[in-house]
Amino acid sequence: MTKSNADDNNNPASAEDTGALLRGRFSEATDAFVEAFTASVNFDKRLYAQDIQGSLAHAHMLNKLGILNDHELKQISGGLQQIRQEIETGKFSWQVPLEDVHMNIESRLIALIGDTGKKLHTGRSRNDQVATDIRLYLRDAIDRLLQAETELLHAIIDLAEQHTQTIMPGFTHLQAAQPITFGHHLMAWYEMLLRDRERLSDCRKRVNKLPLGAAALAGTPYKPDRASVAAALGFDGICNNSLDAVSDRDFAIEFCAVAALTMTHMSRWCEELVLWSSQQFNFVELPDRFCTGSSIMPQKKNPDVPELIRGKTGRVNGHLMSLLTLMKSQPLAYNKDNQEDKEPLFDAVDTLQDCLTALCGLVPNIQANEDAMYQATLQGFTTATDLADYLVGKNVPFRDAHEMVGQAVQRAVEQGKPLEALSLQELNGPGNNIISEDVYQVLSLSGSVAARDHAGGTAPAQVRAAIEQARLNL
């Protein structure tokens, strides 16, 4: 590789050497505090791979336009590849005075190959450069998240398949309401996450548009072949308006909205796991490796992983609000405010990825206490609605049936019995003989569950059908 006389070490050029790149209009140096206050390199350096990827595509486009000759393209490509290696081996020295990932990489390129490195920024601005980097980064992150969500969906299905006939109480207002199967409950989790995955996949379509070529805000006179750059970088197309391309972060806001909703769903599941694993419910046993102990109470087994996922939901919700607030008052086009988009976005990505990883490890190892679930279902008069439906089948208007069953439940409460333990006389009440011996089949938990044998119902056959369809969908 042809090099300039610049020192060939693993450091970018000094701030004094490269300051002229940005401060030709100024008569004094940047204040030291302002320099640190406005720098973003400490967090945006994670965009280095995308920044180099975008620069390589841009360099190839400049070569096609005749702005770079073949030798210069080779110099720039080789220099960028060396910089990538330096960063990935920990030999690259990031400098705050150079502000951001873009200027750190560019200044190092100039130090390596001399004046040819100064040509790379022709026809682009840091405005369209950073917008491209973020879109490339987020696209990669979404692909990883989609993979993790698919893994978790499979884990939920596998667990549900083990429990298509395991009876548990379904709840409303956290009170036992009607018998369902544990498999049916888990498939509700599946449906939530499936919609989250669909939203994330749909979000990716709007992320995957190329801003590069918009330059600072108005485009560039070099007439860049934006379509070829988009194709080289795997974008589905280009951002159609240069002002919009560099200034909006709605794609990042949309991602955070999807992430917040996904976290909200997972938080609901985790709330259930916390409840179910308590001594009061005893519905499930969580694997020891996903729980922690107490510093003072040796008997404790704390469900810290689901609790922490539940807590981190507020963190991601906050990032969504942060980005919405960041964008709400910005006039077109780019403003420095947008430097504040990265930390919330990066943390939302990291948090969602970590929580999905945790659940991918936790869900397959949940052990159901089937007897505790069954006994809890027996205790809540959960077949009362079945009795009302039975009466409707005897031509009793539903509201009259509702009242009759309510009275029967009251008698059961007074006697401390479940409904199925009442005699026919007690079930009918004074002056009635509508209810006959066949009611006891209706009042059984298995009979109640089996009766919901329709699409979307909790009957074991329907749960098995839902699982089979889910596997086909995935």
C-alpha positions as MATLAB code, in Angstrom:
seq = 'MTKSNADDNNNPASAEDTGALLRGRFSEATDAFVEAFTASVNFDKRLYAQDIQGSLAHAHMLNKLGILNDHELKQISGGLQQIRQEIETGKFSWQVPLEDVHMNIESRLIALIGDTGKKLHTGRSRNDQVATDIRLYLRDAIDRLLQAETELLHAIIDLAEQHTQTIMPGFTHLQAAQPITFGHHLMAWYEMLLRDRERLSDCRKRVNKLPLGAAALAGTPYKPDRASVAAALGFDGICNNSLDAVSDRDFAIEFCAVAALTMTHMSRWCEELVLWSSQQFNFVELPDRFCTGSSIMPQKKNPDVPELIRGKTGRVNGHLMSLLTLMKSQPLAYNKDNQEDKEPLFDAVDTLQDCLTALCGLVPNIQANEDAMYQATLQGFTTATDLADYLVGKNVPFRDAHEMVGQAVQRAVEQGKPLEALSLQELNGPGNNIISEDVYQVLSLSGSVAARDHAGGTAPAQVRAAIEQARLNL';
ca = [
       0.000    0.000    0.000;
       1.293    3.455   -0.858;
       1.707    5.561    2.235;
       2.345    9.222    2.916;
       5.114   10.474    5.146;
       2.723   10.217    8.052;
       3.950    8.080   10.916;
       2.770    4.472   10.242;
       1.716    3.596   13.769;
      -1.617    2.421   15.142;
      -2.879    5.868   16.023;
      -4.975    8.283   14.007;
      -3.360   11.564   13.088;
      -3.236   14.031   15.957;
      -6.050   16.451   16.637;
      -3.741   19.285   15.582;
      -3.058   17.632   12.222;
      -6.688   16.858   11.491;
      -8.383   19.875   13.059;
      -8.153   21.716    9.773;
     -10.525   19.175    8.278;
     -13.411   20.771   10.166;
     -12.218   24.175   11.435;
     -11.126   26.109    8.368;
     -13.762   28.762    9.040;
     -12.801   29.301   12.705;
     -10.210   31.614   14.225;
      -9.755   29.792   17.535;
      -9.558   26.230   18.761;
     -12.560   24.442   20.195;
     -13.013   24.905   23.926;
     -11.824   21.781   25.760;
     -15.160   21.318   27.523;
     -17.119   21.813   24.296;
     -14.851   19.322   22.586;
     -15.694   16.666   25.159;
     -19.338   17.700   25.457;
     -20.046   17.424   21.739;
     -18.021   14.270   21.076;
     -19.860   11.013   20.441;
     -16.985    8.642   19.764;
     -17.261    6.948   23.150;
     -20.589    5.426   22.117;
     -20.801    5.663   18.325;
     -17.548    3.737   17.817;
     -19.684    0.599   17.829;
     -20.695    1.695   14.317;
     -17.153    1.171   12.992;
     -17.978   -1.896   10.876;
     -20.962   -0.186    9.255;
     -18.965    3.006    8.742;
     -16.220    1.098    6.923;
     -18.795   -0.908    4.963;
     -20.510    2.279    3.801;
     -17.197    3.964    2.974;
     -16.092    1.048    0.816;
     -19.335    1.181   -1.173;
     -19.012    4.962   -1.493;
     -15.410    4.629   -2.710;
     -16.423    2.145   -5.386;
     -19.128    4.553   -6.541;
     -16.592    7.419   -6.700;
     -14.397    5.175   -8.801;
     -17.254    4.573  -11.260;
     -17.756    8.345  -11.478;
     -14.064    8.851  -12.260;
     -13.403   10.794   -9.058;
     -11.109    8.048   -7.788;
      -8.825    6.134  -10.127;
      -8.243    2.418   -9.709;
      -5.032    2.901   -7.774;
      -6.675    5.353   -5.359;
      -9.593    2.960   -4.859;
      -7.142    0.192   -4.024;
      -5.335    2.468   -1.550;
      -8.566    3.457    0.186;
      -9.905   -0.103    0.281;
      -6.665   -1.423    1.701;
      -6.469    1.348    4.278;
     -10.030    0.777    5.445;
      -9.449   -2.956    5.740;
      -6.349   -2.290    7.842;
      -8.306    0.070   10.072;
     -10.990   -2.593   10.565;
      -8.313   -5.057   11.619;
      -6.757   -2.548   14.012;
     -10.112   -1.881   15.647;
     -11.012   -5.551   15.956;
      -7.635   -6.451   17.458;
      -7.767   -3.572   19.947;
      -4.853   -1.689   18.415;
      -6.827    1.330   17.260;
      -6.594    4.454   19.407;
      -9.898    6.308   19.581;
      -9.500   10.049   20.134;
     -12.191   12.261   21.631;
     -10.867   15.432   19.915;
     -11.790   13.788   16.599;
     -15.417   13.804   17.777;
     -16.909   10.650   16.304;
     -16.373    7.295   14.657;
     -16.347    8.871   11.183;
     -13.550   11.371   11.789;
     -11.494    8.857   13.771;
     -11.561    6.428   10.868;
     -11.028    9.133    8.226;
      -8.092   10.677   10.027;
      -6.461    7.285   10.452;
      -6.999    6.610    6.749;
      -5.258    9.893    5.870;
      -2.399    8.992    8.216;
      -2.032    5.652    6.419;
      -2.357    6.650    2.753;
      -1.927   10.408    2.658;
      -3.878   12.817    0.472;
      -5.796   10.038   -1.269;
      -7.625    9.480    2.017;
      -8.900   13.052    1.834;
     -10.793   12.237   -1.356;
     -13.041    9.636    0.278;
     -15.475   12.197    1.686;
     -16.190   13.654   -1.759;
     -19.935   13.840   -2.375;
     -21.046   12.934    1.104;
     -21.572   14.529    4.521;
     -21.400   13.142    7.992;
     -25.183   13.713    7.930;
     -25.898   11.065    5.300;
     -22.940    8.995    6.454;
     -24.230    8.558    9.994;
     -27.785    7.968    8.800;
     -26.434    5.166    6.607;
     -24.344    3.709    9.425;
     -27.289    3.617   11.805;
     -29.543    1.958    9.251;
     -26.893   -0.666    8.493;
     -26.375   -1.249   12.222;
     -30.078   -1.503   12.971;
     -30.704   -3.808   10.036;
     -28.014   -6.174   11.338;
     -29.459   -5.942   14.846;
     -32.987   -6.679   13.616;
     -31.758   -9.782   11.805;
     -30.181  -11.072   15.010;
     -33.315  -10.266   16.993;
     -35.550  -12.014   14.466;
     -33.397  -15.099   14.814;
     -33.650  -14.975   18.612;
     -37.417  -14.481   18.473;
     -37.763  -17.467   16.161;
     -35.765  -19.586   18.604;
     -37.985  -18.467   21.462;
     -41.146  -19.185   19.471;
     -39.931  -22.740   18.908;
     -39.178  -23.101   22.626;
     -42.698  -21.988   23.538;
     -44.226  -24.415   21.044;
     -42.113  -27.293   22.338;
     -43.184  -26.626   25.919;
     -46.836  -26.224   24.934;
     -46.745  -29.559   23.109;
     -45.840  -31.275   26.378;
     -48.920  -29.825   28.078;
     -51.848  -29.987   25.679;
     -53.851  -31.847   28.348;
     -52.395  -30.288   31.508;
     -55.292  -28.509   33.227;
     -54.787  -25.216   35.007;
     -57.029  -22.322   35.987;
     -57.426  -19.513   33.521;
     -57.575  -16.179   35.320;
     -59.390  -12.898   35.070;
     -58.682  -10.220   37.691;
     -56.076  -12.751   38.978;
     -58.960  -14.947   40.162;
     -59.586  -18.460   38.906;
     -62.137  -18.115   36.126;
     -62.378  -21.187   33.871;
     -60.367  -24.356   33.279;
     -57.846  -24.172   30.453;
     -54.814  -26.183   29.456;
     -51.290  -25.059   30.186;
     -50.491  -25.635   26.527;
     -53.272  -23.218   25.547;
     -51.873  -20.589   27.915;
     -48.390  -20.980   26.451;
     -49.749  -20.645   22.930;
     -51.109  -17.245   23.965;
     -47.490  -16.297   24.608;
     -46.658  -17.624   21.170;
     -49.304  -15.443   19.501;
     -48.004  -12.325   21.270;
     -44.416  -12.937   20.219;
     -45.438  -13.917   16.693;
     -47.057  -10.502   16.234;
     -43.947   -8.879   17.707;
     -41.801  -10.715   15.194;
     -44.099   -9.628   12.361;
     -43.850   -6.015   13.525;
     -40.061   -6.255   13.715;
     -39.872   -7.750   10.238;
     -42.119   -5.006    8.915;
     -39.987   -2.351   10.630;
     -36.941   -3.734    8.816;
     -38.492   -2.775    5.465;
     -38.446    0.918    6.389;
     -34.988    0.703    7.960;
     -33.554   -0.804    4.782;
     -33.436    2.353    2.645;
     -30.220    4.131    1.670;
     -29.676    7.770    2.789;
     -26.170    8.036    1.280;
     -26.101   10.516   -1.584;
     -28.278   13.011    0.244;
     -25.037   14.632    1.481;
     -25.627   17.413    4.026;
     -29.272   18.004    3.070;
     -29.640   18.960   -0.606;
     -27.867   16.174   -2.482;
     -24.582   16.524   -4.345;
     -23.577   17.848   -7.806;
     -21.450   14.758   -8.458;
     -24.563   12.857   -9.580;
     -23.908    9.727   -7.509;
     -25.270    6.384   -8.629;
     -27.297    5.873   -5.474;
     -29.042    2.785   -6.802;
     -25.758    0.930   -7.291;
     -24.602    1.875   -3.782;
     -27.928    0.689   -2.379;
     -27.547   -2.629   -4.167;
     -23.930   -3.016   -2.996;
     -24.983   -2.472    0.620;
     -28.047   -4.696    0.414;
     -30.611   -1.914    0.718;
     -34.025   -2.377   -0.873;
     -33.928    1.139   -2.329;
     -32.999    4.737   -1.600;
     -34.490    7.449    0.591;
     -36.354    9.564   -1.943;
     -35.917   13.011   -0.406;
     -32.531   14.327    0.651;
     -33.906   16.488    3.474;
     -35.846   13.598    4.931;
     -32.986   11.147    4.426;
     -30.558   12.943    6.733;
     -32.907   14.377    9.330;
     -35.547   11.866   10.350;
     -35.034    9.041   12.785;
     -38.534    7.602   12.549;
     -37.063    4.204   11.661;
     -35.232    4.172   14.996;
     -38.350    5.356   16.814;
     -40.382    2.638   15.123;
     -37.846    0.033   16.192;
     -37.990    1.251   19.788;
     -41.789    1.103   19.669;
     -41.610   -2.513   18.506;
     -38.974   -3.261   21.146;
     -41.073   -1.648   23.885;
     -44.140   -3.663   22.923;
     -42.117   -6.879   22.740;
     -40.646   -6.158   26.174;
     -44.131   -5.433   27.506;
     -45.327   -8.836   26.322;
     -42.304  -10.582   27.825;
     -42.798   -8.639   31.043;
     -46.332  -10.049   31.307;
     -44.998  -13.575   30.890;
     -42.322  -12.911   33.488;
     -44.914  -11.591   35.925;
     -46.736  -14.896   35.522;
     -43.528  -16.875   36.044;
     -42.825  -14.923   39.231;
     -46.328  -15.670   40.505;
     -46.411  -19.283   39.352;
     -43.020  -20.116   40.888;
     -44.042  -18.742   44.312;
     -45.030  -21.089   47.148;
     -48.540  -19.656   46.991;
     -49.067  -20.872   43.407;
     -46.415  -23.574   43.013;
     -47.433  -24.069   39.371;
     -43.909  -24.169   37.918;
     -40.344  -24.818   38.941;
     -37.691  -22.599   37.379;
     -34.212  -24.017   36.762;
     -31.764  -23.255   39.547;
     -29.259  -21.712   37.136;
     -31.771  -18.982   36.297;
     -32.440  -18.110   39.949;
     -30.414  -16.612   42.785;
     -30.296  -16.936   46.546;
     -30.682  -14.483   49.383;
     -27.786  -12.952   51.277;
     -29.561  -13.580   54.585;
     -32.330  -16.163   54.033;
     -30.788  -19.504   53.045;
     -34.112  -21.043   51.984;
     -34.805  -18.498   49.236;
     -34.835  -19.220   45.506;
     -35.472  -15.893   43.858;
     -36.747  -15.637   40.248;
     -34.306  -12.840   39.470;
     -34.157  -13.372   35.701;
     -37.893  -12.891   35.067;
     -37.972  -10.068   37.614;
     -35.111   -8.304   35.860;
     -36.727   -8.693   32.435;
     -39.888   -7.205   33.931;
     -37.828   -4.306   35.277;
     -35.910   -3.708   32.053;
     -39.196   -3.137   30.246;
     -39.380    0.331   31.794;
     -35.906    1.021   30.477;
     -36.887    0.281   26.865;
     -40.170    2.187   27.231;
     -38.074    5.138   28.377;
     -35.872    4.930   25.291;
     -38.966    5.167   23.104;
     -40.088    8.307   24.920;
     -36.567    9.713   24.699;
     -36.455    9.391   20.907;
     -39.976   10.726   20.440;
     -39.095   13.759   22.538;
     -35.763   14.160   20.737;
     -37.484   14.420   17.367;
     -40.623   16.383   18.209;
     -39.276   19.943   17.832;
     -36.595   19.574   15.178;
     -36.940   21.663   12.022;
     -35.621   20.183    8.786;
     -32.941   19.130    8.129;
     -30.187   17.688   10.351;
     -29.618   19.066   13.861;
     -27.006   18.184   16.474;
     -29.857   16.891   18.650;
     -29.738   13.717   16.590;
     -26.442   12.767   18.150;
     -28.614   11.783   21.113;
     -30.393    9.093   19.094;
     -27.673    6.476   19.409;
     -27.427    5.664   23.107;
     -31.179    4.982   23.533;
     -31.236    2.967   20.325;
     -28.121    0.961   21.180;
     -29.388    0.181   24.673;
     -32.825   -0.803   23.395;
     -31.183   -3.247   20.984;
     -28.881   -4.659   23.675;
     -31.628   -4.959   26.272;
     -34.072   -6.710   23.948;
     -31.343   -9.073   22.724;
     -30.309   -9.952   26.294;
     -33.892  -10.556   27.418;
     -34.631  -12.782   24.431;
     -31.438  -14.726   25.106;
     -32.430  -15.189   28.737;
     -35.906  -16.460   27.847;
     -34.507  -18.766   25.164;
     -32.566  -20.451   27.959;
     -35.308  -20.302   30.571;
     -38.489  -21.363   28.746;
     -37.345  -24.836   27.593;
     -36.430  -25.679   31.186;
     -39.692  -24.699   32.902;
     -41.087  -27.660   34.850;
     -44.860  -27.665   35.351;
     -46.330  -28.906   38.647;
     -49.373  -30.473   37.037;
     -51.009  -31.595   40.287;
     -50.805  -28.114   41.842;
     -52.351  -26.622   38.698;
     -55.165  -29.194   38.767;
     -55.920  -28.685   42.466;
     -55.987  -24.895   42.022;
     -58.505  -25.319   39.205;
     -60.753  -27.356   41.468;
     -60.844  -24.647   44.128;
     -62.242  -21.693   42.211;
     -65.681  -22.880   41.015;
     -64.138  -22.677   37.574;
     -66.889  -24.776   35.952;
     -69.665  -22.372   36.970;
     -69.905  -21.026   33.416;
     -70.198  -24.594   32.140;
     -73.204  -25.069   34.422;
     -74.800  -21.908   33.022;
     -74.157  -23.146   29.474;
     -75.706  -26.491   30.442;
     -78.873  -24.704   31.569;
     -78.992  -22.705   28.333;
     -78.981  -26.072   26.580;
     -82.120  -26.859   28.612;
     -83.827  -23.752   27.173;
     -83.211  -21.584   30.235;
     -82.507  -17.950   29.215;
     -78.861  -17.140   29.906;
     -79.584  -14.413   32.470;
     -81.874  -16.776   34.414;
     -79.215  -19.469   34.148;
     -76.618  -16.995   35.407;
     -78.721  -16.299   38.500;
     -79.413  -19.980   39.188;
     -75.710  -20.827   38.999;
     -74.816  -17.876   41.218;
     -77.189  -19.222   43.863;
     -75.705  -22.709   43.521;
     -72.201  -21.261   43.974;
     -73.379  -19.471   47.101;
     -74.664  -22.759   48.519;
     -71.337  -24.400   47.689;
     -69.459  -21.574   49.428;
     -71.633  -21.936   52.533;
     -70.957  -25.678   52.661;
     -67.306  -25.450   51.721;
     -67.773  -27.750   48.728;
     -66.874  -27.580   45.051;
     -69.809  -27.364   42.648;
     -69.476  -30.963   41.516;
     -69.890  -32.132   45.131;
     -73.387  -30.614   45.423;
     -76.398  -32.875   45.088;
     -78.868  -32.427   42.241;
     -81.297  -30.827   44.673;
     -78.645  -28.369   45.819;
     -77.667  -27.550   42.265;
     -81.282  -27.002   41.186;
     -82.378  -24.971   44.159;
     -85.909  -24.777   45.589;
     -88.675  -25.637   43.124;
     -86.418  -26.563   40.206;
     -85.581  -29.928   38.658;
     -84.009  -28.828   35.383;
     -80.546  -30.123   36.239;
     -80.199  -33.882   35.925;
     -77.511  -36.520   36.433;
     -75.684  -35.735   33.187;
     -74.557  -32.409   34.682;
     -71.658  -34.041   36.529;
     -69.875  -34.756   33.273;
     -70.240  -31.063   32.409;
     -68.875  -30.031   35.803;
     -65.688  -32.087   35.445;
     -62.538  -30.150   34.575;
     -61.672  -32.409   31.674;
     -65.223  -32.127   30.329;
     -65.123  -28.353   30.603;
     -61.837  -28.120   28.689;
     -62.906  -30.630   26.048;
     -66.135  -28.690   25.415;
     -64.159  -25.722   24.029;
     -63.451  -27.661   20.874;
     -63.391  -24.908   18.268;
     -60.745  -22.812   16.527;
     -58.934  -20.797   19.180;
     -60.409  -22.848   22.034;
     -58.594  -24.584   24.859;
     -59.611  -28.168   24.018;
     -56.526  -30.403   23.733;
     -57.335  -31.217   20.105;
     -57.469  -27.513   19.269;
     -54.197  -26.809   21.089;
     -52.505  -29.605   19.159;
     -53.885  -28.182   15.907;
     -52.626  -24.712   16.834;
     -49.163  -26.109   17.566;
     -49.074  -27.963   14.258;
     -50.056  -24.811   12.398;
     -47.494  -22.781   14.317;
     -44.723  -25.141   13.278;
     -45.801  -24.807    9.657;
     -45.839  -21.018    9.965;
     -42.328  -20.909   11.362;
];
